[in-house]
């Protein structure tokens, strides 16, 4: 295993971990300020907990997929892409659904 492989895996894991932390801030702390304002501009006050859970959960799913990809790459797995695609797809679907339901559109 060379230094470039280890560095790439470390970057994958770090980016995934950062997304997980951001997702948990949105989800558990309802800290919408880490998002662009236009993403939650039209969300009603009473919908903020549900919106935060859905969007934060989606961001967390993306992060978990990326972090797992980094770990799988470390072990030279041929299936590293499965966690990446699954995490991105599930997370993106959750985020888009929440945006349409609570904000009125994906970008507003």
C-alpha positions in Angstrom: 0.0 0.0 0.0 1.5 3.3 -1.0 1.2 6.8 0.5 -1.2 8.0 -2.3 -3.6 5.2 -1.5 -3.6 6.0 2.2 -3.9 9.7 1.6 -6.8 9.2 -0.8 -8.6 7.0 1.8 -7.9 9.5 4.5 -9.4 12.3 2.4 -12.5 10.2 1.6 -13.0 9.4 5.3 -12.4 13.1 6.4 -14.9 14.4 3.8 -17.4 11.8 4.8 -16.9 12.5 8.5 -17.3 16.3 7.9 -20.6 15.6 6.1 -21.8 13.4 9.0 -21.0 16.2 11.5 -22.8 18.7 9.4 -25.8 16.4 9.0 -26.0 15.8 12.7 -25.8 19.6 13.4 -28.8 20.1 11.1 -30.7 17.1 12.3 -30.1 17.0 16.0 -29.4 20.6 16.8 -31.6 22.1 14.1 -28.8 24.4 13.2 -30.0 25.5 9.8 -27.4 28.2 9.6 -24.9 25.7 8.2 -27.1 25.6 5.1 -27.6 28.4 2.5 -30.5 30.6 3.6 -32.4 30.0 0.4 -32.7 26.3 1.2 -34.9 27.0 4.2 -36.3 30.4 3.4 -39.9 29.2 3.0 -39.9 26.5 5.7 -42.6 27.3 8.3 -41.5 27.6 11.9 -43.6 24.6 12.9 -42.0 22.5 10.2 -38.4 23.2 11.2 -38.0 20.0 13.3 -39.2 17.7 10.5 -37.3 19.6 7.9 -34.1 19.5 10.0 -34.5 15.7 10.5 -35.1 15.0 6.8 -32.3 17.2 5.5 -29.9 16.5 8.3 -30.5 12.8 7.9 -29.9 13.0 4.1 -26.6 14.9 4.6 -25.6 12.3 7.2 -26.4 9.4 4.7 -24.2 11.0 2.1 -21.4 11.4 4.7 -21.6 7.8 5.9 -21.5 6.6 2.3 -18.3 8.6 1.6 -16.7 7.6 4.8 -17.3 3.9 4.2 -15.9 4.4 0.7 -12.7 5.6 2.3 -12.5 2.6 4.6 -13.2 0.1 1.7 -10.6 1.7 -0.5 -8.1 1.2 2.3 -8.7 -2.5 2.0 -8.6 -2.4 -1.8 -12.2 -3.6 -2.1 -13.6 -3.8 -5.6 -17.0 -2.7 -4.3 -16.0 0.7 -2.8 -18.4 2.4 -5.2 -21.5 0.6 -3.8 -21.4 2.6 -0.5 -20.7 5.8 -2.4 -23.6 5.4 -4.8 -26.0 4.1 -2.1 -25.2 6.9 0.3 -25.4 9.6 -2.3 -28.7 8.3 -3.8 -30.4 7.8 -0.4 -29.2 11.1 0.9 -30.0 13.1 -2.2 -33.5 11.6 -2.4 -34.2 12.5 1.3 -32.9 16.0 0.8 -34.9 16.6 -2.4 -38.1 15.3 -0.9 -37.7 17.6 2.2 -36.9 20.6 0.0 -40.0 20.1 -2.1 -42.2 19.3 0.8 -41.1 22.0 3.3 -39.5 24.7 1.1 -41.7 24.5 -1.9 -39.0 23.7 -4.4 -35.4 22.5 -4.5 -34.1 26.1 -4.7 -36.2 29.0 -4.0 
